[in-house]
Amino acid sequence: MTTQTKVRLFESLKNRHFRFMWFSLFFSMAGFQIQMTVRGILVYDITSDAFITGIVSAGFAPSLLLFSMFGGVLGEKFEKRKLIQIAQGSNLLTSIFISILLFTNQLHWSHLLIVSITQGAGFALQVPARQALIPDLVGKKLVTNAIGLNALIMGITMMIAPAIGGYTYEYFGAKNSYIIVSFLMIIGLSLLYFIPKFPPKITSNKISTLNGVINGFKYLKTNKVVRIIWIHAVILALCTGPFRMLVPVFAKDVYLSSPGEVGNLMAAGGIGGILASILIANLTSESKRGIIMITIGIITGFGLLIIATINWFIIGIIGMIILGFSETGRWSLGQALMIENADEEYRARVISLLMMSWGLMPLSMLPMGWAFGYFGAEITTLFTAIIT
């Protein structure tokens, strides 16, 4: 990598306030990724039921769908840093809640479902506010670079944290895993206090939250670029999102994996995410970003195809790297393009629209979880790959 490329890649980190938000994201997402891995293994260990595991893993989606547009409006009507703090604080409290239940031997899989639902609502609040805050911190010209750097953090945590979660679960149990999660989330929440406050974009109190939501959908109809990106995101999320949630089931049923190996599989997705984020962070407005986003989406189907047809663990690692690359690439690039092509007061709402693609995931998550149990993980994944 040349010196010039390095400067471009980390250009947004020259901004002190963005650095604090970047490191806050690192610690909070590290805790969240560990929790996701541990929760998937824990549910399947408790229930031995792929369908229930799928329900718990995708439990965040309905609340994400319900609150996503409201989160976008709130991100424009209220101070963004405060919304992010509230959301990350709720994640911390749910982690502590599960820790207490584990130490008192009172945990039931339904508790994990409640936490998953709560986290969906929290992400619906914080993600639009966090991404809409980026232009205020680094300027509009560095939006793609900053979002790419955020994706880099996501990729790093996705690579490291699941392995930590898997091996911690295997050798020290779920209790110690949740202690680590809580500690990381405390650090992430603390770093947010170093980010300045910015006034809301919607200054008129006459605009109700509901009307703000309606206006967001109307804006989707009038902005062609934003609309096309949103349709692309919805289709890919419905096709490929559920598999990522069911990786613990696939790994145990097909590869007979230990919890540590499940963590390695999920961490492989982080490697692909890092590669994609480096690509995205180095793109400029002159790059053919639309063609790049479509190509990345097509690659997803090939990743699923090799996982479904070649039942070797090492092929699963390679397939997960491909899936991590394509998922991070299309998500990050989609956010950057939507923010750049949206009017300033609609930035948070268009990110909410993009998040709705994950909220719609139960439409395919529930039948896929059922099919895993009825037809088997390999047949179901092959069918999904063909559709993709």
N, C-alpha and C positions, 0 to 999 in steps of 0.2 A: 504494500500500500504506500503510495507516495505521500510526501509531506503535505502537498496541496489537497489531497483527498482527505487526510486527517483533519485539516483545518475545516473543510466543508462539513465533514461528518459531525464534528463536535462544536460547530459554530454557535448554536443556541446556548450551549453551556457557558459561554462567556458572560451571559446574563446571570447575575447573582441570585435574583429571585427565582428564575427558572431552575437553577441548580437545586434550591431548597425543595421546590415542588417535585423535581426529578428524583431526588433521594427519598423524599417522602413516599413517592409512588413505589420505589424499589422495596422499601421495608414493608409497606402495607401489602403489596402484591406478593412478596415472598411469603408472608404469613398466610395470605389467602390461598396461594397455590399449594402450600403444605396442607392446609385445611381441606382443600378439595380432594387431594390424593387420599388423605387419611379417612375422610368421610366416605369416599367411594368404597374403599377396602372394608371399612368398619361396617357399613350397611350390608354389604354382601356376606361378611362373616356372621353378622347377626341373623340375617334372614335366609341366606342361600337362595335368593330369589332375584333373577335378573330384572324382572318387571318392576319390583319395588326399588331396586337399585337405580333403575332408570328414572323412576318418578322422583326420588330424592335428589338425584343428580341434576335433573331438569326442573326442580321445584322453584328455582329462581325465576324461570321464564314467565309464568303467568303474572307475577307481581311486577316483573320488568316491563311486560307488555302494558299492564294497567297504569303504571306510574310513569312510563317513559316520556310521554308527551307533557304530562304535568311537570316532570322534572325539567324538561326543556324550558317551559314557560317560567318556572320558578328560578331557573338559572339566569333568566333575563330580567326578572322583576326584583330579585333579592341579591344580596352580596354573595358572590360565588365562593369565596374562601370559607365563609360560615357554612354553606351547604355541604362543602367537601368535608369539613370537620365533623358535622353532624353524621354524615354517612359513614365515615371511617370510625367514628366513635361507636356507632351502632354495631359495626363489625367486631370491634373489640369486646363489647358487652356480650354479644352472642358467643364468642369464643370462651369467655369466662364462664358463661352459663353452661356450656357443654362440659367444660372442665369440672365444674362442681358436680354435675350429674354423673360423670365418670368416676369421680372419687367417692361418691356416695352410692355407687352401683344402682342408680335409678334411671339410667339411660335406656330409652326406647327409640326405635328407628323413627318414630313420628316426631321426636324432638329434633332430629337432624333435618327432617322435612321442614319443620317450622323455621329453623335457622336458614335453610336454603331459600325459603320464600322471603324472609326478612332481608337477606342479602340482595335479592333481586330488586327490592324496592330501594335499598341503599344505593345500588349501582345506577338505578334510574335517576337518582338525585345527583350523584357526584360526577359521573362521566360527562354529561353535557356541560356541567359547570366547569369541570377541569379542562376540557378541550376548548370550550369557548373562551377560557381565560388565556390561552396560549397567544393569540394575536396581541392581547394587551401587554403581555410580558416580553415577547420577542419581536413583535411587528409582523405584518402580514406576509412579508417576503420570506420569512423563515418558518412559516407555518408547517410546510412539508418536512423541513429538517427537524423541527421540534417534535412533531408527531412521530417521525421516524425514530428519534431518540427515545421517546416514550415507549415505542414498540420494542426498541432494543432492550429496555428494562424489562418489558414483559417477556421477551425471549429469554433473557438471562435468568429471570426468576422461574420461568417455565422449565428451563433446563436443570437448574440446581435444586429448586425447592421440592419438586415431586420426589426426587431421589432421596433428599433429606427426610421427607415425610414417610416414604416407603420403608427406608431402613430404620428410622426411629420407631415406626410402628412395629416392625419386625423384631427389633432387639429390646426396645424399652416400653412398648405398648402405646395405646392411644392417649393415655393420660399425659405422658411426657411430651407427646407431639403437640397437644393443645396448649401446654405451658409455653413451648417455643413460639407457637402462633401468637399467643397473647403478648409475649414480650416484643416480638417484631412489630406488632400493630401499635403498641405504645410508642415506640420510636417513630414510626411513620406519622402518627397523629401529632407528636410533639414538634416535628419539623415544619408543619403547616403554619405555625405561629410566626415564622420568619417571612411569610409571603405577605405583601401589602394588600390592602383592601382596594377594590375597584367599584365605582358606583354602578348600579344596575343599568341595563340598556333600555328597558322599558320604564319611562319615568311617569307615565300617566296612570293614575290610580283608577281611571274610568274603565280601563281594560281589565275585565275579569279573567281569572285563570282559565275558565272554560272557554271564553271567547278567544283567549290566546292560543288554546289548543286548536280550536276550529280554524283560526287564521293560519296556523302551522300547516294544516292539511290543504288549505286553499293555496298556500305558497308552494306546496309540493306539486300542485296541478299547473301552476304558472311557470315554474322554473324547470325547463326541460332537462338540463344537465343533472340537477339534483334528483329529478324523478328517475332518470335512467340508472344512475348509480344505486338508488334505493331498490329498484326492481332487481338489479343484479345481486345485491346483497341478500335480499329475501330468498331468492331462489337457491343460492349457494348455502345459506344457513339451514334451510329446510332439508337440503340433500346431505350435508356433511356434518352439521353440528351435533346431531345425536350420537354419531359414532364416537366423537371425542368424549362424550359423557359416559359411554359404555366401555371404554378401554379396559377398566379393571375386570369387567365380566369377560370380555374377549380374551384377555391375557390369561386368566385363570382357566377358562374352558378350553382354549385352543393350545396355548403354550404350557399349561399347567404351571404358571409362574408363581413365584413367591411374592410377598408384598414388596420386597426390595426390587425385584425384577419389574413389577408393575410400575414402581417409581421410575426405573430406568426407561421404560417405554414412554411414559408421559414426559420425562425429561428430554427425550429425543425430539419431541415436538418443539422444545425450547431452542434446540440447535438450529432447526429450520427457521424459527422465528427470528433468531439473531441474524442469520444470513439475509432474510427478507428485510429486516429493519435497516441493515446497512445499505442495502439497495435503495430503499425508499428515502432514507435520509440524504442520499447523494443525488437524488433527482432534482431537476430544476423545472421551471415553468416551460422551458423549451423541450423537455423530454416528452416522448410520446406516451404519456401516463395512462391514457385510456386503453391503448393497445396492450400495455404492460399489465394492467389490471385484469383484462379479459384473459390474457395468456396464463396468468397466475391462477385464475379460477379453473381453467381447463386442466391444469396440472393436478389439481385436487383429485379428479376422477382417476388418474393414473396411480396416485398414491393408494387410494382405496382398493384399486384393482389388484395390485401386487400383494397387498396385505391379505386379501380374500383368497387368492389363488395359490400362494406359496407359503405353506405353514411352517416356516422357520422363524425362530425368534430374531435372528439377525436381519431377516427381511422385514420383520415387523418394525425394527428400529429404523431401517431405511425408509419404510413407508411413513412412519410417524414424523421423520425429518421433513419429508415432502409435504405432509399435511400441515405441519407447523409453519413451513415456509409459505405455503399458499394462503393459509388462514390469516397469518399476520400481514402478509403482503396486501391482500385485498381489503382487509379491515383498515389498515393504516392509510393506504392510498385513497380508499373511499372517503375516510374522514377528511383528509387534507383537501381533496377535490371539492367536497361538499362545503367545507368552510370557506375555501377560496371563491367559490361561485355563489355563495349566499350573501344576502345583505347583512349588515352588521347586527341588526336587531333580531335576526333569525338564526344566528349561528348555533346557539344552544338547542334550538328546536330542530334543526336539520340533523344534529347529532342524535337527538332523541329519536327521530325517524329512523336513523340507521340502527339504533339499538333495538328498535321494534322488531328487526329481523331475527334477533335472538329471542325476543318475547314470543314470536310466532312458532318457535321451535317445537313446542309440545304437539303441534299438528302432525309432526313426523316422529317425535320422540316416543310417544306412547305406543304407536303401532310398531316401531322398531324395537322397543323394549320387549313387547309381546312376541315379536317374530324371533328375537334372540332365544327366547325360551322354547318356542314351538318348532321353528325350522332349524335352529342352530345359528351360532355366531357367523360362521363362514358363509353360508348360503345367503343370509340377510345382508352381510357386508358386500357380497358380490352383486346382489341385486341393486344395492344403493350405488355402487360404483358405476354400474351400467346406466342408471338414471342420470347420475352426475355427468 
